[in-house]
Amino acid sequence: MRVFIAESDPVSRRRIRRILRENESCELVGEVAEGNELAGLVGRSDPDAVVLCQDIVSNNSSVVPWLAGEIGAAVILTAATSGGPTVWRGMTSGAVGYLLKDRLAGELEMALIAAEMGGIFVSPPLLRQLFGYIEDRFGEAGIEQPSAQEIVRSLLPREQETLYRLAAGQSTEEIAQEMSVAISTVRAYVSRILTKLGLRSRGEAVSLAFRSGFYKVDRSLEIG
């Protein structure tokens, strides 16, 4: 996997560089310390993934959609500290990972593996904050959203199963294996799910599955 580093903190940049060099499956293809250097270098590097610090994103909110959309890279965000709203914005803008910097040694490799397999990875402390934010924002705010029953009515059975497996944390490859279909078929299901439910990303789809009650950890999938 070709990885590009965009990190303003020199200590964190050295740490990420060391982790990548110790991983035989990763190739470091470039790095920058400032956001204004990113556009010129990342395009020429053709990365599969970009490890991007939140400080750079804070100065340019369009950088994650640009990297994920135009460059086609898996974006893994990092931050010294963060909260539910910031993680929400990062994941719904196109990132596939969000890590705390003091957990990089144990989690960066896992996030890269998840990204390579089409999945997502969020540091557990941030995941708890994210779910808390989702509950606070959507649980009692009276914002109109599809109910679990409306999701079932909108999606075909195989699309329902795909959404449920996404919410359970399975990668594209794992879903394809479990459902005995091609990876391209799973991607087509995901695309149709986003279109039918008016969503922009897998992160939004997973969030909706949780907050609507379509997905519950202690309940098996029931196809409508």
HELIX and SHEET records of a PDB file:
HELIX    1   1 PRO A   10  ARG A   21  1                                  12    
HELIX    2   2 GLY A   35  GLU A   37  5                                   3    
HELIX    3   3 LEU A   38  SER A   45  1                                   8    
HELIX    4   4 GLN A   54  ASN A   59  1                                   6    
HELIX    5   5 VAL A   63  TRP A   66  1                                   4    
HELIX    6   6 LEU A   67  ILE A   71  3                                   5    
HELIX    7   7 GLY A   84  THR A   92  1                                   9    
HELIX    8   8 LYS A  101  ARG A  103  5                                   3    
HELIX    9   9 LEU A  104  GLU A  116  1                                  13    
HELIX   10  10 PRO A  124  ILE A  134  1                                  11    
HELIX   11  11 GLU A  135  GLY A  139  3                                   5    
HELIX   12  12 ALA A  148  SER A  154  1                                   7    
HELIX   13  13 PRO A  157  ALA A  167  1                                  11    
HELIX   14  14 THR A  172  MET A  179  1                                   8    
HELIX   15  15 ILE A  183  LEU A  197  1                                  15    
HELIX   16  16 ARG A  202  SER A  212  1                                  11    
SHEET    1   A 6 GLU A  27  VAL A  32  0                                        
SHEET    2   A 6 ARG A   2  ALA A   6  1                                        
SHEET    3   A 6 ALA A  49  CYS A  53  1                                        
SHEET    4   A 6 ALA A  74  ALA A  79  1                                        
SHEET    5   A 6 GLY A  97  LEU A 100  1                                        
SHEET    6   A 6 PHE A 121  VAL A 122  1                                        
END                                                                             
